[in-house]
Amino acid sequence: MSKPSIPQGTRDFSPVEVRKRQFIFNTLRDIFELYGFQPLETPSMENLTTLTGKYGEEGDRLIFKILNNGLHEKKEDDKNRLNAEWDKILSKPYSSPVVTERALRYDLTIPFARYVVMHQNELAFPFRRYQMQPVWRADRPQKGRYREFWQCDADVVGSTSLINEAELLCIYQEAFRQLQIPVVIKINSRKLLAALAELCGMPEKMMDITIAMDKLDKIGWVGVAKELQERGISDDGIWQIEKVINVKGTNEEKLLAFADIMQHSATGMEGINELSKTLAYYKELAGDNLELGLNIDVDISLARGLNYYTGVIVEVVCNHPEVKMGSIGGGGRYDDLTGLFGLKGLSGVGVSFGIDRIYDVMDELKVFPEQIATGSQVMLVNFGGENESYALRLLQQLRAANIAAEIYPDSAKFDKQMKYANRRGFAYVMLPGDEERQKNMVSLKNFKTGEQKMVSLEECVGILKQPS
């Protein structure tokens, strides 16, 4: 019999890991609620037609398709469909609806757009939603890249105001401040990329330029230049792109330089004005926390390789010298995403948090609060007999005081119970023995310092409620 295993690119999560992940979710949820976003959930699977063609050529290849099980069809209907599409099935077996009509969701944005269209008459616009659920991609597994992973999105749909972009920048800043991750928030506009394609004299090659530039961090300028050449960009066009990429300075200096280079492009100037206005709104919203904006970097090489972005785009990367990780968040403006499903003219903007990568970064930096890993703060040793009954009464009173506590269920040897407590990582151990029971007190041992003292239950509660 072979050993049990899990599919490549997926992971089990231990109790400790789940608690750490919940810490991230709870932190983000509180921030989203503070900013007025509403929770939403959508099904794990969508109709394949909902997802196909929305993520570009590379994205479509990574969609996990689900084989039909045939249970939903009448046998005769199934047979007729099979005969009608047999040639297509033989040539492209996983593109025929006879074989597959559904797929696991690739991200949360397209399902959100589908939801908005289906429920448009029930929603108050602008509609602000946040969503935290797993997504699936048939990608090659590697560090920080999984086939099953969680995303956490926040979107505003039904408004073109750049205040929304600025608020999402504030959400990123506050979230990573609370999670203690040093980051750089890169910001750009797809309109600048379109203008860059115009500068190259090849506006029809905008997507080719975008796809290549999106790989700058991974393959460097030499690799990008080679890919641009392979995609049919002229040497003069490549020179124009390199000139723009080499612009340095503050965000204001970069935007001034871009304005000089793109002064004859209406699209480029519109993108520059949108970036300037977004950063100005951010300064007003940031208030006393304005110094946090020093980590916002206008980066024209940022492309965000998804087809539906049309305006301002952002990406977050960890800015710590010892952490090697790709983006841990990103998003942008999409002017007509719902138009893919028949609802025209409804603009939106959103950002996503890469929960699994954020977890890996926090684990590597060791910034999770210590007590998260344990859950319960204190364990009561079980001495059996009357002391067990006394311990159970104490346990009930601790929980009534909202202190996470548990008792060792068996009156096992003292060493065994203490080894268990140590392995679980409890902050405190309570020793309700004969003397403690007779005096109606408790002995409390701090596992970190080794200090032990006998106190009243009221004093004990006070100690346990102190921040660790």
Rosetta blueprint (number, residue, H / E / L):
1 M L
2 S L
3 K L
4 P L
5 S L
6 I L
7 P L
8 Q L
9 G L
10 T L
11 R L
12 D L
13 F L
14 S L
15 P H
16 V H
17 E H
18 V H
19 R H
20 K H
21 R H
22 Q H
23 F H
24 I H
25 F H
26 N H
27 T H
28 L H
29 R H
30 D H
31 I H
32 F H
33 E H
34 L H
35 Y L
36 G L
37 F L
38 Q E
39 P E
40 L L
41 E L
42 T L
43 P L
44 S L
45 M E
46 E E
47 N E
48 L H
49 T H
50 T H
51 L H
52 T L
53 G L
54 K L
55 Y L
56 G H
57 E H
58 E H
59 G H
60 D H
61 R H
62 L L
63 I L
64 F L
65 K E
66 I E
67 L E
68 N L
69 N L
70 G L
71 L L
72 H L
73 E L
74 K L
75 K H
76 E H
77 D H
78 D H
79 K H
80 N H
81 R H
82 L H
83 N H
84 A H
85 E L
86 W H
87 D H
88 K H
89 I H
90 L H
91 S H
92 K L
93 P L
94 Y L
95 S L
96 S L
97 P L
98 V L
99 V L
100 T E
101 E E
102 R E
103 A E
104 L E
105 R L
106 Y L
107 D L
108 L L
109 T H
110 I H
111 P H
112 F H
113 A H
114 R H
115 Y H
116 V H
117 V H
118 M H
119 H L
120 Q L
121 N L
122 E L
123 L L
124 A L
125 F L
126 P L
127 F E
128 R E
129 R E
130 Y E
131 Q E
132 M E
133 Q E
134 P E
135 V E
136 W E
137 R L
138 A L
139 D L
140 R L
141 P L
142 Q E
143 K L
144 G L
145 R E
146 Y L
147 R L
148 E E
149 F E
150 W E
151 Q E
152 C E
153 D E
154 A E
155 D E
156 V E
157 V E
158 G L
159 S L
160 T L
161 S L
162 L L
163 I H
164 N H
165 E H
166 A H
167 E H
168 L H
169 L H
170 C H
171 I H
172 Y H
173 Q H
174 E H
175 A H
176 F H
177 R H
178 Q H
179 L L
180 Q L
181 I L
182 P L
183 V E
184 V E
185 I E
186 K E
187 I E
188 N E
189 S E
190 R H
191 K H
192 L H
193 L H
194 A H
195 A H
196 L H
197 A H
198 E H
199 L H
200 C L
201 G L
202 M L
203 P H
204 E H
205 K H
206 M H
207 M H
208 D H
209 I H
210 T H
211 I H
212 A H
213 M H
214 D L
215 K L
216 L H
217 D H
218 K H
219 I H
220 G H
221 W H
222 V H
223 G H
224 V H
225 A H
226 K H
227 E H
228 L H
229 Q H
230 E H
231 R L
232 G L
233 I L
234 S L
235 D H
236 D H
237 G H
238 I H
239 W H
240 Q H
241 I H
242 E H
243 K H
244 V H
245 I H
246 N L
247 V L
248 K L
249 G L
250 T L
251 N H
252 E H
253 E H
254 K H
255 L H
256 L H
257 A H
258 F H
259 A H
260 D H
261 I H
262 M L
263 Q L
264 H L
265 S L
266 A H
267 T H
268 G H
269 M H
270 E H
271 G H
272 I H
273 N H
274 E H
275 L H
276 S H
277 K H
278 T H
279 L H
280 A H
281 Y H
282 Y H
283 K H
284 E H
285 L H
286 A H
287 G H
288 D H
289 N H
290 L H
291 E H
292 L H
293 G H
294 L H
295 N H
296 I E
297 D E
298 V E
299 D L
300 I L
301 S L
302 L L
303 A L
304 R L
305 G L
306 L L
307 N L
308 Y L
309 Y L
310 T L
311 G L
312 V E
313 I E
314 V E
315 E E
316 V E
317 V E
318 C E
319 N L
320 H L
321 P L
322 E L
323 V L
324 K L
325 M L
326 G L
327 S E
328 I E
329 G E
330 G E
331 G E
332 G E
333 R E
334 Y E
335 D L
336 D L
337 L H
338 T H
339 G H
340 L H
341 F H
342 G L
343 L L
344 K L
345 G L
346 L L
347 S L
348 G E
349 V E
350 G E
351 V E
352 S E
353 F E
354 G E
355 I H
356 D H
357 R H
358 I H
359 Y H
360 D H
361 V H
362 M H
363 D H
364 E H
365 L H
366 K L
367 V L
368 F L
369 P L
370 E H
371 Q H
372 I H
373 A H
374 T L
375 G L
376 S L
377 Q L
378 V E
379 M E
380 L E
381 V L
382 N L
383 F L
384 G L
385 G H
386 E H
387 N H
388 E H
389 S H
390 Y H
391 A H
392 L H
393 R H
394 L H
395 L H
396 Q H
397 Q H
398 L H
399 R H
400 A H
401 A L
402 N L
403 I L
404 A L
405 A E
406 E E
407 I E
408 Y L
409 P L
410 D L
411 S L
412 A L
413 K L
414 F H
415 D H
416 K H
417 Q H
418 M H
419 K H
420 Y H
421 A H
422 N H
423 R H
424 R H
425 G L
426 F L
427 A L
428 Y E
429 V E
430 M E
431 L E
432 P L
433 G L
434 D H
435 E H
436 E H
437 R H
438 Q H
439 K H
440 N L
441 M L
442 V E
443 S E
444 L E
445 K E
446 N E
447 F L
448 K L
449 T L
450 G L
451 E L
452 Q E
453 K E
454 M E
455 V E
456 S L
457 L H
458 E H
459 E H
460 C H
461 V H
462 G H
463 I H
464 L H
465 K L
466 Q L
467 P L
468 S L
